[in-house]
Amino acid sequence: MPSLMITILLLTLLSHILNVLAPTILTDLLWLLYTTFSPPHRALLASHRDLKQKYLTTSTALSKTSAQKEFAKWAKLRRQHDDLSAKLDALTTTLNATRTAFATKTRFVKWILTTGLRWAVGVYCVKEAVLWVPKGWVPGYVEGLLAFPRAPKGAVSVQVWGMACGVVVEGVLGKKGLGGVVEWRRRKVREGERLKIVGGATAAPAEVKK
């Protein structure tokens, strides 16, 4: 059954992406949609951005004001700075708590899209044959293993096909496959950036000497 074969492969691929390659992408996407279409939370995020901007502006002005020469102005800016800092901390704590609670709820959605769907297909199609093994290609006991637990003899069951898909996906996208190549590339980019920073720091004194 080609459609069942492809369905299990796609579910296995989706599960690997959501659990291994990008474990936070679903939560981030759902959080973005939630805060975009939920007016209260959209207003809360807007307030946080405005408050943060005011805090940064006040901090800059405070750092440029002398406490000795302009004490009255400095004292006023200091009070504003402390007040904005307290409000920003409280709002940040509220947002973090909301995000944490939201992430906890999205775990169920993630479970449905990964483990739940694969389990449902395995139960519903437990007697289905994903594909048939030509007669005589493998010994009888191997046919029994390929048909485990309840597929017809001579067929590959949903469970066995799912395990095979998992091995292939892990081999291709895991640490020994493309996933390892991507991680290696990221490591090289980070090392290159560090070398540029070190090179720039060592080059600066030479320019001063000239």
JOJO-V70392 format. One record per residue. N is the residue number from 1. OMEGA is omega as a letter, one per 40 degrees, with the letter a starting at -180 (none if undefined). Layout:
n & omega
N & OMEGA
N & OMEGA
This chain:
n & omega
1 & a
2 & a
3 & i
4 & i
5 & a
6 & i
7 & a
8 & i
9 & a
10 & i
11 & i
12 & i
13 & i
14 & a
15 & a
16 & a
17 & a
18 & a
19 & a
20 & a
21 & a
22 & a
23 & a
24 & a
25 & a
26 & i
27 & i
28 & a
29 & i
30 & i
31 & i
32 & i
33 & a
34 & a
35 & i
36 & a
37 & i
38 & a
39 & a
40 & a
41 & i
42 & i
43 & i
44 & i
45 & i
46 & i
47 & i
48 & i
49 & i
50 & a
51 & i
52 & i
53 & i
54 & i
55 & i
56 & i
57 & i
58 & i
59 & i
60 & i
61 & i
62 & a
63 & a
64 & a
65 & a
66 & i
67 & a
68 & a
69 & a
70 & a
71 & a
72 & i
73 & a
74 & a
75 & i
76 & i
77 & i
78 & i
79 & i
80 & a
81 & a
82 & i
83 & i
84 & i
85 & i
86 & i
87 & i
88 & i
89 & a
90 & a
91 & i
92 & i
93 & i
94 & a
95 & i
96 & i
97 & i
98 & i
99 & i
100 & i
101 & i
102 & i
103 & i
104 & i
105 & a
106 & i
107 & i
108 & i
109 & i
110 & i
111 & i
112 & a
113 & a
114 & a
115 & a
116 & a
117 & i
118 & i
119 & a
120 & i
121 & i
122 & i
123 & a
124 & a
125 & a
126 & a
127 & a
128 & i
129 & i
130 & i
131 & a
132 & i
133 & i
134 & a
135 & i
136 & a
137 & a
138 & i
139 & a
140 & a
141 & i
142 & i
143 & i
144 & i
145 & a
146 & a
147 & a
148 & e
149 & a
150 & i
151 & i
152 & i
153 & a
154 & i
155 & i
156 & a
157 & i
158 & a
159 & a
160 & i
161 & i
162 & i
163 & i
164 & i
165 & i
166 & i
167 & a
168 & a
169 & i
170 & i
171 & a
172 & a
173 & a
174 & a
175 & i
176 & i
177 & a
178 & i
179 & i
180 & i
181 & i
182 & i
183 & i
184 & i
185 & i
186 & i
187 & i
188 & i
189 & i
190 & i
191 & i
192 & i
193 & i
194 & i
195 & i
196 & i
197 & i
198 & i
199 & i
200 & a
201 & a
202 & a
203 & a
204 & a
205 & i
206 & a
207 & a
208 & a
209 & i
210 & none
